[in-house]
Amino acid sequence: MESILDMVRYLHVVQTFTPFLRLQSEMDQTFVSVIRIYMKWEDPHLHWDPDHFGGLDKMRVSADLLWKPDLMIKEMIEKNKAVPNPFITLHSNGTVEHVRELMVVSTCRMEVRRFPFDVQHCNLSLKSMVYPEEELKIEVLTDGERKWSETTLRDQIKWKFLTPGVTNRPVPECDQKQSVLIYSIRMNRRYPIFIANFLVPIMFLFCLDLASFLMPDQGCERVSFEITLLLAVTVMQLILNDVLPSSSDTIPLIVVFSIGMFCLMLISLLETILVMYLIKKDSASEESNADKGLSEDCGDQQGNNDGDVKKWTHCACKVSDEPPTELLSVAEEVRVGLICKMNVYLRFKNKENSN
């Protein structure tokens, strides 16, 4: 067997599996893909004449009997769980074909600054474990040089896979260059579901907070209403925290938006509390001034001997230095009534004597 093997193979996602590609965990930033690798190379020691073997031009043998390229996915972080293919196909012209299936769990660094309008890029790098580029060269089939169509990838509920690209370049590995085939997969998030489940409720809560200014300032109903709105926004932020990865380098704009809404609602709540405090303070001051003015009027009326009976009665009822109360007992009311009648009677007597 020659030391330099020209491998021509084509990597694509298996169409019989569901789903093809998916993000297993956005929090862990892992990417799951089920792929099928078609490998084809030429072995000059495996030629035969089909006429000498009854027209047999190809055959299948055990994969353990022949050499196979040691291909791997560079971004893979878990062991392959797919069932290995136990057979290799041999052709009479020395061409060897082998199909290998992989269930790849790889890393995918996410950029969520524009969430939920973000576009993610994930790479799958196919390379040899030990062979340098001089001994094993990976190339793309002529049919595989064209970009995949969108129908090749099956879309998911949250993601829409865009047309990927393929690049083939040597990469330095351990003081040697290795042939690496890189597939760049682009995914566009389906944002309508996030707009309906997050952005629209946040805007509704903010509109309700603005509508709370139409409520009366007296009482605690407005304060309770705005506290409920703050709790609702907090719940929405907790839901968003479960969706976004915690290891992101930048703060998503939607997080800034939700924090801004929370701060505006908090300012509205503090403004409501301040207004209620000022109203109660002003009301207490007005009541104190009214009681003070009433006491001064009573003092003037007690010093005037020519006042009418109504004023005498009013002043006799308010002659006490104690502040008025609404919860007088029955005995107190009777006592006050008798004092008023006595003052009226004495007033009439004084008028008769003067006449």
JOPEKA-V721877 format. One record per residue. N is the residue number from 1. PSI is psi in degrees with one decimal (NA if undefined). Layout:
N:PSI + N:PSI
This chain:
1:138.0 + 2:149.2 + 3:-28.3 + 4:116.9 + 5:122.9 + 6:110.5 + 7:131.5 + 8:116.1 + 9:166.8 + 10:126.8 + 11:129.0 + 12:168.9 + 13:141.1 + 14:125.8 + 15:-13.6 + 16:-5.8 + 17:149.6 + 18:121.5 + 19:170.2 + 20:-62.3 + 21:141.8 + 22:152.7 + 23:115.3 + 24:-43.2 + 25:115.0 + 26:-30.2 + 27:-41.5 + 28:-8.9 + 29:53.5 + 30:150.6 + 31:126.8 + 32:130.1 + 33:141.2 + 34:113.8 + 35:158.5 + 36:125.7 + 37:120.0 + 38:115.4 + 39:136.4 + 40:128.0 + 41:169.8 + 42:129.2 + 43:109.3 + 44:-13.3 + 45:2.4 + 46:35.1 + 47:146.8 + 48:160.5 + 49:116.4 + 50:-27.7 + 51:-26.1 + 52:-8.9 + 53:40.5 + 54:31.6 + 55:12.6 + 56:113.5 + 57:-10.3 + 58:158.0 + 59:161.3 + 60:130.6 + 61:171.2 + 62:139.3 + 63:-17.9 + 64:-11.9 + 65:-18.1 + 66:162.2 + 67:142.0 + 68:145.7 + 69:139.4 + 70:72.1 + 71:148.2 + 72:162.0 + 73:121.1 + 74:-36.5 + 75:1.0 + 76:134.8 + 77:-5.8 + 78:159.0 + 79:144.0 + 80:128.1 + 81:4.2 + 82:153.7 + 83:125.8 + 84:151.1 + 85:119.2 + 86:0.2 + 87:153.7 + 88:140.9 + 89:126.9 + 90:136.6 + 91:156.0 + 92:-23.3 + 93:6.5 + 94:2.6 + 95:135.2 + 96:133.6 + 97:139.8 + 98:136.3 + 99:126.9 + 100:131.5 + 101:141.7 + 102:140.0 + 103:103.4 + 104:126.0 + 105:106.8 + 106:167.2 + 107:148.3 + 108:105.1 + 109:124.1 + 110:141.0 + 111:106.5 + 112:23.0 + 113:-37.0 + 114:20.4 + 115:135.7 + 116:19.4 + 117:28.7 + 118:158.1 + 119:123.6 + 120:146.8 + 121:123.3 + 122:139.6 + 123:145.2 + 124:109.8 + 125:117.5 + 126:124.8 + 127:167.9 + 128:152.8 + 129:-42.9 + 130:-25.8 + 131:134.0 + 132:177.3 + 133:-30.6 + 134:-25.8 + 135:-28.8 + 136:115.0 + 137:127.5 + 138:126.9 + 139:164.8 + 140:140.6 + 141:156.3 + 142:-38.1 + 143:-24.1 + 144:-5.4 + 145:-28.5 + 146:152.8 + 147:151.1 + 148:146.1 + 149:162.7 + 150:-20.5 + 151:-12.9 + 152:-32.5 + 153:135.1 + 154:127.8 + 155:155.9 + 156:-178.8 + 157:-42.5 + 158:-19.7 + 159:147.8 + 160:118.5 + 161:128.8 + 162:171.9 + 163:120.4 + 164:170.2 + 165:160.4 + 166:131.6 + 167:145.6 + 168:115.2 + 169:150.8 + 170:141.7 + 171:132.2 + 172:128.1 + 173:113.7 + 174:57.4 + 175:22.8 + 176:158.3 + 177:134.6 + 178:145.6 + 179:124.4 + 180:132.8 + 181:119.0 + 182:123.3 + 183:120.9 + 184:118.2 + 185:126.1 + 186:133.9 + 187:131.8 + 188:126.1 + 189:139.2 + 190:102.8 + 191:-20.3 + 192:-36.5 + 193:-33.7 + 194:-32.7 + 195:-42.8 + 196:-32.4 + 197:-15.0 + 198:-57.6 + 199:-44.7 + 200:-46.6 + 201:-37.7 + 202:-42.9 + 203:-38.4 + 204:-43.5 + 205:-37.8 + 206:-38.4 + 207:-38.3 + 208:-36.4 + 209:-38.8 + 210:-36.9 + 211:-20.2 + 212:-17.7 + 213:-16.3 + 214:-10.6 + 215:152.4 + 216:147.9 + 217:-25.0 + 218:146.5 + 219:171.7 + 220:5.6 + 221:-41.2 + 222:-40.6 + 223:-44.6 + 224:-39.0 + 225:-45.3 + 226:-33.1 + 227:-38.5 + 228:-40.2 + 229:-39.6 + 230:-40.5 + 231:-38.3 + 232:-42.1 + 233:-36.5 + 234:-40.4 + 235:-41.0 + 236:-37.5 + 237:-36.2 + 238:-39.3 + 239:-42.4 + 240:-34.3 + 241:-28.6 + 242:-15.9 + 243:-41.3 + 244:143.8 + 245:142.1 + 246:-12.4 + 247:17.0 + 248:142.1 + 249:-28.0 + 250:157.1 + 251:125.5 + 252:146.2 + 253:-31.2 + 254:-29.6 + 255:-41.6 + 256:-39.8 + 257:-46.5 + 258:-37.6 + 259:-38.9 + 260:-42.9 + 261:-40.1 + 262:-42.3 + 263:-40.4 + 264:-41.1 + 265:-36.2 + 266:-41.1 + 267:-39.6 + 268:-40.3 + 269:-44.9 + 270:-37.2 + 271:-39.8 + 272:-44.0 + 273:-41.5 + 274:-42.6 + 275:-42.9 + 276:-39.3 + 277:-43.4 + 278:-37.9 + 279:-45.0 + 280:-38.1 + 281:-41.6 + 282:-38.2 + 283:-41.4 + 284:-37.2 + 285:-40.3 + 286:-40.4 + 287:-39.2 + 288:-41.5 + 289:-37.0 + 290:-43.3 + 291:-38.7 + 292:-41.5 + 293:-37.5 + 294:-39.1 + 295:-39.2 + 296:-38.6 + 297:-39.5 + 298:-37.8 + 299:-39.5 + 300:-38.0 + 301:-32.0 + 302:-31.5 + 303:-9.8 + 304:111.8 + 305:-17.7 + 306:14.3 + 307:159.2 + 308:174.9 + 309:-35.9 + 310:-41.4 + 311:-40.0 + 312:-43.1 + 313:-44.6 + 314:-41.9 + 315:-34.6 + 316:-32.4 + 317:-25.3 + 318:18.4 + 319:-19.4 + 320:148.1 + 321:-12.1 + 322:144.8 + 323:148.5 + 324:149.5 + 325:153.9 + 326:-7.2 + 327:49.6 + 328:144.0 + 329:168.9 + 330:-40.5 + 331:-38.7 + 332:-40.3 + 333:-40.5 + 334:-41.9 + 335:-42.4 + 336:-39.1 + 337:-41.2 + 338:-41.2 + 339:-40.6 + 340:-43.2 + 341:-39.4 + 342:-40.9 + 343:-38.1 + 344:-43.5 + 345:-45.9 + 346:-34.3 + 347:-44.3 + 348:-38.7 + 349:-41.6 + 350:-36.3 + 351:-41.2 + 352:-41.3 + 353:-36.5 + 354:-30.7 + 355:NA
